């Protein structure tokens, strides 16, 4: 179960916020499309102890197998 503070939230523009949103932003800055980045981040089981860097590393592992 993901604590409320780390659940994916969506702002008024439809963009994800929190650690997942920051990880998606980092992946798009690395050249991945927003769709690729979003899919990779959503495959990560985000826990309350994970930092943005942890989510980013796990997402990159998923992208390595695409």
KEVEXLO-735149 format. One record per residue: residue number from 1; x, y, z of N, C-alpha, C, CB in turn. Coordinates in nm, 2 decimals, decimal comma, always signed. Atoms other than C-alpha are relative to their C-alpha. Glycine has a CB too. Layout:
BEGIN
{n NUM | n_x X | n_y Y | n_z Z | ca_x X | ca_y Y | ca_z Z | c_x X | c_y Y | c_z Z | cb_x X | cb_y Y | cb_z Z} $
...
//
This chain:
BEGIN
{n 1 | n_x +0,08 | n_y -0,12 | n_z +0,00 | ca_x +0,00 | ca_y +0,00 | ca_z +0,00 | c_x +0,09 | c_y +0,12 | c_z +0,00 | cb_x -0,10 | cb_y +0,00 | cb_z +0,12} $
{n 2 | n_x -0,08 | n_y -0,12 | n_z +0,01 | ca_x +0,13 | ca_y +0,34 | ca_z -0,09 | c_x -0,06 | c_y +0,11 | c_z +0,09 | cb_x +0,01 | cb_y +0,05 | cb_z -0,15} $
{n 3 | n_x +0,05 | n_y -0,11 | n_z -0,09 | ca_x +0,10 | ca_y +0,62 | ca_z +0,17 | c_x -0,05 | c_y +0,11 | c_z -0,08 | cb_x +0,11 | cb_y +0,05 | cb_z +0,09} $
{n 4 | n_x +0,06 | n_y -0,11 | n_z +0,07 | ca_x -0,11 | ca_y +0,92 | ca_z +0,07 | c_x +0,10 | c_y +0,10 | c_z -0,05 | cb_x -0,10 | cb_y +0,06 | cb_z +0,09} $
{n 5 | n_x -0,10 | n_y -0,10 | n_z +0,04 | ca_x +0,20 | ca_y +1,14 | ca_z +0,05 | c_x +0,07 | c_y -0,04 | c_z -0,12 | cb_x +0,10 | cb_y +0,02 | cb_z +0,12} $
{n 6 | n_x -0,08 | n_y +0,05 | n_z +0,12 | ca_x +0,35 | ca_y +0,93 | ca_z -0,23 | c_x -0,09 | c_y -0,05 | c_z -0,11 | cb_x +0,09 | cb_y -0,10 | cb_z +0,04} $
{n 7 | n_x +0,09 | n_y +0,04 | n_z +0,11 | ca_x +0,04 | ca_y +0,85 | ca_z -0,43 | c_x +0,02 | c_y +0,09 | c_z -0,12 | cb_x -0,15 | cb_y -0,01 | cb_z +0,05} $
{n 8 | n_x -0,01 | n_y -0,08 | n_z +0,12 | ca_x +0,05 | ca_y +0,97 | ca_z -0,78 | c_x -0,12 | c_y +0,10 | c_z +0,00 | cb_x -0,01 | cb_y -0,08 | cb_z -0,13} $
{n 9 | n_x +0,10 | n_y -0,11 | n_z +0,01 | ca_x -0,14 | ca_y +1,30 | ca_z -0,80 | c_x +0,01 | c_y +0,07 | c_z -0,13 | cb_x +0,02 | cb_y +0,10 | cb_z +0,12} $
{n 10 | n_x +0,00 | n_y -0,07 | n_z +0,13 | ca_x -0,24 | ca_y +1,50 | ca_z -1,10 | c_x -0,04 | c_y +0,14 | c_z +0,03 | cb_x -0,10 | cb_y -0,07 | cb_z -0,10} $
{n 11 | n_x +0,04 | n_y -0,14 | n_z -0,01 | ca_x -0,24 | ca_y +1,88 | ca_z -1,11 | c_x -0,10 | c_y +0,04 | c_z -0,10 | cb_x +0,12 | cb_y +0,09 | cb_z +0,00} $
{n 12 | n_x +0,10 | n_y -0,05 | n_z +0,09 | ca_x -0,48 | ca_y +2,09 | ca_z -1,31 | c_x +0,04 | c_y -0,02 | c_z -0,15 | cb_x -0,03 | cb_y +0,14 | cb_z +0,02} $
{n 13 | n_x -0,05 | n_y +0,02 | n_z +0,14 | ca_x -0,27 | ca_y +2,04 | ca_z -1,63 | c_x +0,01 | c_y -0,15 | c_z -0,04 | cb_x +0,13 | cb_y +0,07 | cb_z -0,02} $
{n 14 | n_x -0,01 | n_y +0,14 | n_z +0,03 | ca_x -0,28 | ca_y +1,66 | ca_z -1,60 | c_x +0,13 | c_y -0,06 | c_z +0,01 | cb_x -0,05 | cb_y -0,03 | cb_z -0,14} $
{n 15 | n_x -0,13 | n_y +0,05 | n_z -0,02 | ca_x +0,08 | ca_y +1,63 | ca_z -1,51 | c_x +0,02 | c_y -0,06 | c_z +0,14 | cb_x +0,10 | cb_y +0,12 | cb_z -0,02} $
{n 16 | n_x -0,02 | n_y +0,07 | n_z -0,13 | ca_x +0,19 | ca_y +1,39 | ca_z -1,24 | c_x +0,09 | c_y +0,08 | c_z +0,09 | cb_x +0,05 | cb_y -0,14 | cb_z -0,02} $
{n 17 | n_x -0,09 | n_y -0,07 | n_z -0,09 | ca_x +0,35 | ca_y +1,54 | ca_z -0,93 | c_x +0,06 | c_y -0,10 | c_z +0,10 | cb_x -0,08 | cb_y +0,11 | cb_z +0,07} $
{n 18 | n_x -0,07 | n_y +0,08 | n_z -0,10 | ca_x +0,56 | ca_y +1,41 | ca_z -0,64 | c_x +0,12 | c_y -0,07 | c_z -0,06 | cb_x -0,10 | cb_y -0,10 | cb_z +0,06} $
{n 19 | n_x -0,12 | n_y +0,07 | n_z +0,05 | ca_x +0,84 | ca_y +1,16 | ca_z -0,68 | c_x -0,02 | c_y -0,06 | c_z -0,14 | cb_x +0,04 | cb_y -0,11 | cb_z +0,10} $
{n 20 | n_x +0,02 | n_y +0,05 | n_z +0,13 | ca_x +0,68 | ca_y +1,00 | ca_z -0,98 | c_x +0,00 | c_y +0,10 | c_z -0,11 | cb_x -0,14 | cb_y -0,07 | cb_z -0,01} $
{n 21 | n_x +0,00 | n_y -0,11 | n_z +0,10 | ca_x +0,63 | ca_y +1,33 | ca_z -1,16 | c_x +0,15 | c_y +0,05 | c_z -0,02 | cb_x -0,08 | cb_y +0,11 | cb_z +0,05} $
{n 22 | n_x -0,14 | n_y -0,05 | n_z +0,01 | ca_x +0,99 | ca_y +1,43 | ca_z -1,09 | c_x +0,08 | c_y -0,11 | c_z -0,08 | cb_x +0,07 | cb_y +0,02 | cb_z +0,14} $
{n 23 | n_x -0,07 | n_y +0,11 | n_z +0,07 | ca_x +1,12 | ca_y +1,09 | ca_z -1,22 | c_x -0,04 | c_y +0,01 | c_z -0,15 | cb_x -0,04 | cb_y -0,14 | cb_z +0,06} $
{n 24 | n_x +0,05 | n_y -0,02 | n_z +0,14 | ca_x +0,91 | ca_y +1,14 | ca_z -1,54 | c_x +0,07 | c_y +0,12 | c_z -0,06 | cb_x -0,15 | cb_y +0,01 | cb_z -0,01} $
{n 25 | n_x -0,07 | n_y -0,12 | n_z +0,05 | ca_x +1,06 | ca_y +1,49 | ca_z -1,58 | c_x +0,14 | c_y -0,03 | c_z -0,03 | cb_x -0,02 | cb_y +0,11 | cb_z +0,10} $
{n 26 | n_x -0,14 | n_y +0,03 | n_z +0,02 | ca_x +1,41 | ca_y +1,35 | ca_z -1,54 | c_x +0,02 | c_y -0,09 | c_z -0,12 | cb_x +0,06 | cb_y -0,07 | cb_z +0,13} $
{n 27 | n_x -0,01 | n_y +0,09 | n_z +0,11 | ca_x +1,35 | ca_y +1,07 | ca_z -1,79 | c_x -0,02 | c_y +0,08 | c_z -0,14 | cb_x -0,10 | cb_y -0,11 | cb_z +0,01} $
{n 28 | n_x +0,02 | n_y -0,08 | n_z +0,12 | ca_x +1,22 | ca_y +1,32 | ca_z -2,05 | c_x +0,11 | c_y +0,09 | c_z -0,02 | cb_x -0,14 | cb_y +0,08 | cb_z +0,01} $
{n 29 | n_x -0,12 | n_y -0,08 | n_z +0,02 | ca_x +1,52 | ca_y +1,54 | ca_z -1,99 | c_x +0,11 | c_y -0,08 | c_z -0,05 | cb_x +0,04 | cb_y +0,06 | cb_z +0,14} $
{n 30 | n_x -0,10 | n_y +0,09 | n_z +0,06 | ca_x +1,73 | ca_y +1,24 | ca_z -2,08 | c_x -0,03 | c_y -0,04 | c_z -0,14 | cb_x +0,01 | cb_y -0,13 | cb_z +0,09} $
{n 31 | n_x +0,03 | n_y +0,03 | n_z +0,14 | ca_x +1,55 | ca_y +1,21 | ca_z -2,41 | c_x -0,11 | c_y -0,10 | c_z -0,02 | cb_x +0,12 | cb_y -0,04 | cb_z -0,07} $
{n 32 | n_x +0,11 | n_y +0,10 | n_z +0,02 | ca_x +1,27 | ca_y +0,96 | ca_z -2,35 | c_x -0,13 | c_y +0,08 | c_z -0,02 | cb_x -0,01 | cb_y -0,09 | cb_z +0,13} $
{n 33 | n_x +0,12 | n_y -0,07 | n_z +0,03 | ca_x +0,93 | ca_y +1,06 | ca_z -2,47 | c_x -0,09 | c_y -0,01 | c_z +0,13 | cb_x -0,09 | cb_y -0,07 | cb_z -0,12} $
{n 34 | n_x +0,08 | n_y +0,00 | n_z -0,12 | ca_x +0,67 | ca_y +1,15 | ca_z -2,20 | c_x -0,08 | c_y -0,13 | c_z +0,02 | cb_x -0,10 | cb_y +0,11 | cb_z -0,01} $
{n 35 | n_x +0,07 | n_y +0,13 | n_z -0,01 | ca_x +0,48 | ca_y +0,83 | ca_z -2,29 | c_x +0,09 | c_y -0,11 | c_z +0,05 | cb_x -0,06 | cb_y -0,04 | cb_z -0,13} $
{n 36 | n_x -0,10 | n_y +0,10 | n_z -0,04 | ca_x +0,79 | ca_y +0,61 | ca_z -2,25 | c_x +0,03 | c_y +0,02 | c_z +0,15 | cb_x +0,12 | cb_y +0,00 | cb_z -0,08} $
{n 37 | n_x -0,03 | n_y -0,03 | n_z -0,14 | ca_x +0,88 | ca_y +0,78 | ca_z -1,92 | c_x -0,11 | c_y -0,04 | c_z +0,09 | cb_x +0,04 | cb_y +0,15 | cb_z +0,01} $
{n 38 | n_x +0,12 | n_y +0,03 | n_z -0,09 | ca_x +0,53 | ca_y +0,75 | ca_z -1,78 | c_x -0,02 | c_y -0,15 | c_z +0,02 | cb_x -0,12 | cb_y +0,06 | cb_z -0,06} $
{n 39 | n_x +0,01 | n_y +0,15 | n_z +0,00 | ca_x +0,51 | ca_y +0,38 | ca_z -1,87 | c_x +0,10 | c_y -0,06 | c_z +0,10 | cb_x +0,01 | cb_y -0,06 | cb_z -0,14} $
{n 40 | n_x -0,10 | n_y +0,05 | n_z -0,08 | ca_x +0,84 | ca_y +0,31 | ca_z -1,71 | c_x -0,02 | c_y +0,03 | c_z +0,15 | cb_x +0,14 | cb_y +0,05 | cb_z -0,05} $
{n 41 | n_x +0,02 | n_y -0,04 | n_z -0,14 | ca_x +0,77 | ca_y +0,50 | ca_z -1,39 | c_x -0,12 | c_y -0,08 | c_z +0,06 | cb_x -0,02 | cb_y +0,15 | cb_z +0,01} $
{n 42 | n_x +0,11 | n_y +0,07 | n_z -0,05 | ca_x +0,43 | ca_y +0,34 | ca_z -1,35 | c_x +0,02 | c_y -0,15 | c_z +0,03 | cb_x -0,12 | cb_y +0,01 | cb_z -0,10} $
{n 43 | n_x -0,03 | n_y +0,14 | n_z -0,02 | ca_x +0,59 | ca_y -0,01 | ca_z -1,36 | c_x +0,08 | c_y -0,01 | c_z +0,13 | cb_x +0,09 | cb_y -0,05 | cb_z -0,11} $
{n 44 | n_x -0,08 | n_y +0,01 | n_z -0,13 | ca_x +0,79 | ca_y +0,08 | ca_z -1,04 | c_x -0,10 | c_y +0,00 | c_z +0,11 | cb_x +0,10 | cb_y +0,12 | cb_z +0,01} $
{n 45 | n_x +0,08 | n_y +0,00 | n_z -0,12 | ca_x +0,63 | ca_y -0,01 | ca_z -0,71 | c_x +0,06 | c_y +0,10 | c_z +0,10 | cb_x -0,02 | cb_y -0,14 | cb_z +0,06} $
{n 46 | n_x -0,06 | n_y -0,11 | n_z -0,08 | ca_x +0,69 | ca_y +0,32 | ca_z -0,53 | c_x -0,04 | c_y -0,02 | c_z +0,15 | cb_x -0,05 | cb_y +0,14 | cb_z -0,05} $
{n 47 | n_x +0,03 | n_y +0,01 | n_z -0,14 | ca_x +0,72 | ca_y +0,29 | ca_z -0,15 | c_x +0,03 | c_y +0,13 | c_z +0,07 | cb_x +0,09 | cb_y -0,11 | cb_z +0,06} $
{n 48 | n_x -0,02 | n_y -0,13 | n_z -0,08 | ca_x +0,73 | ca_y +0,56 | ca_z +0,12 | c_x +0,14 | c_y +0,03 | c_z +0,03 | cb_x -0,08 | cb_y -0,01 | cb_z +0,12} $
{n 49 | n_x -0,14 | n_y -0,02 | n_z -0,03 | ca_x +1,10 | ca_y +0,52 | ca_z +0,16 | c_x +0,08 | c_y +0,03 | c_z -0,13 | cb_x +0,06 | cb_y -0,12 | cb_z +0,07} $
{n 50 | n_x -0,07 | n_y -0,03 | n_z +0,13 | ca_x +1,19 | ca_y +0,58 | ca_z -0,21 | c_x +0,02 | c_y +0,14 | c_z -0,03 | cb_x -0,07 | cb_y -0,07 | cb_z -0,11} $
{n 51 | n_x -0,02 | n_y -0,14 | n_z +0,04 | ca_x +1,35 | ca_y +0,90 | ca_z -0,32 | c_x -0,02 | c_y +0,00 | c_z -0,15 | cb_x +0,15 | cb_y +0,04 | cb_z +0,03} $
{n 52 | n_x +0,02 | n_y -0,02 | n_z +0,14 | ca_x +1,32 | ca_y +1,04 | ca_z -0,67 | c_x +0,11 | c_y -0,08 | c_z -0,07 | cb_x +0,01 | cb_y +0,15 | cb_z -0,04} $
{n 53 | n_x -0,11 | n_y +0,07 | n_z +0,06 | ca_x +1,66 | ca_y +0,89 | ca_z -0,75 | c_x -0,02 | c_y -0,15 | c_z +0,00 | cb_x +0,13 | cb_y +0,03 | cb_z +0,08} $
{n 54 | n_x +0,04 | n_y +0,15 | n_z -0,01 | ca_x +1,54 | ca_y +0,54 | ca_z -0,64 | c_x -0,10 | c_y -0,03 | c_z -0,11 | cb_x -0,05 | cb_y -0,03 | cb_z +0,14} $
{n 55 | n_x +0,10 | n_y +0,02 | n_z +0,10 | ca_x +1,24 | ca_y +0,57 | ca_z -0,87 | c_x +0,06 | c_y +0,01 | c_z -0,14 | cb_x -0,12 | cb_y +0,10 | cb_z +0,02} $
{n 56 | n_x -0,07 | n_y -0,02 | n_z +0,13 | ca_x +1,45 | ca_y +0,70 | ca_z -1,15 | c_x +0,09 | c_y -0,12 | c_z -0,04 | cb_x +0,09 | cb_y +0,12 | cb_z +0,00} $
{n 57 | n_x -0,09 | n_y +0,12 | n_z +0,02 | ca_x +1,70 | ca_y +0,41 | ca_z -1,12 | c_x -0,09 | c_y -0,12 | c_z -0,04 | cb_x +0,08 | cb_y -0,03 | cb_z +0,12} $
{n 58 | n_x +0,09 | n_y +0,11 | n_z +0,03 | ca_x +1,42 | ca_y +0,15 | ca_z -1,11 | c_x -0,07 | c_y +0,02 | c_z -0,14 | cb_x -0,11 | cb_y -0,02 | cb_z +0,11} $
{n 59 | n_x +0,06 | n_y -0,02 | n_z +0,13 | ca_x +1,25 | ca_y +0,31 | ca_z -1,41 | c_x +0,10 | c_y -0,02 | c_z -0,12 | cb_x -0,05 | cb_y +0,15 | cb_z -0,01} $
{n 60 | n_x -0,10 | n_y +0,02 | n_z +0,10 | ca_x +1,57 | ca_y +0,31 | ca_z -1,61 | c_x +0,03 | c_y -0,15 | c_z -0,02 | cb_x +0,13 | cb_y +0,07 | cb_z +0,04} $
{n 61 | n_x -0,01 | n_y +0,15 | n_z +0,01 | ca_x +1,60 | ca_y -0,07 | ca_z -1,54 | c_x -0,11 | c_y -0,05 | c_z -0,09 | cb_x +0,00 | cb_y -0,06 | cb_z +0,14} $
{n 62 | n_x +0,12 | n_y +0,05 | n_z +0,08 | ca_x +1,25 | ca_y -0,12 | ca_z -1,69 | c_x +0,03 | c_y +0,05 | c_z -0,15 | cb_x -0,13 | cb_y +0,06 | cb_z +0,05} $
{n 63 | n_x -0,02 | n_y -0,04 | n_z +0,14 | ca_x +1,35 | ca_y +0,09 | ca_z -2,00 | c_x +0,11 | c_y -0,07 | c_z -0,07 | cb_x +0,03 | cb_y +0,15 | cb_z +0,01} $
{n 64 | n_x -0,11 | n_y +0,08 | n_z +0,06 | ca_x +1,66 | ca_y -0,12 | ca_z -2,05 | c_x -0,05 | c_y -0,12 | c_z -0,07 | cb_x +0,11 | cb_y -0,03 | cb_z +0,11} $
{n 65 | n_x +0,06 | n_y +0,13 | n_z +0,05 | ca_x +1,44 | ca_y -0,42 | ca_z -2,13 | c_x -0,10 | c_y +0,03 | c_z -0,11 | cb_x -0,05 | cb_y -0,08 | cb_z +0,11} $
{n 66 | n_x +0,10 | n_y -0,03 | n_z +0,10 | ca_x +1,22 | ca_y -0,24 | ca_z -2,38 | c_x +0,06 | c_y -0,02 | c_z -0,14 | cb_x -0,06 | cb_y +0,14 | cb_z +0,01} $
//
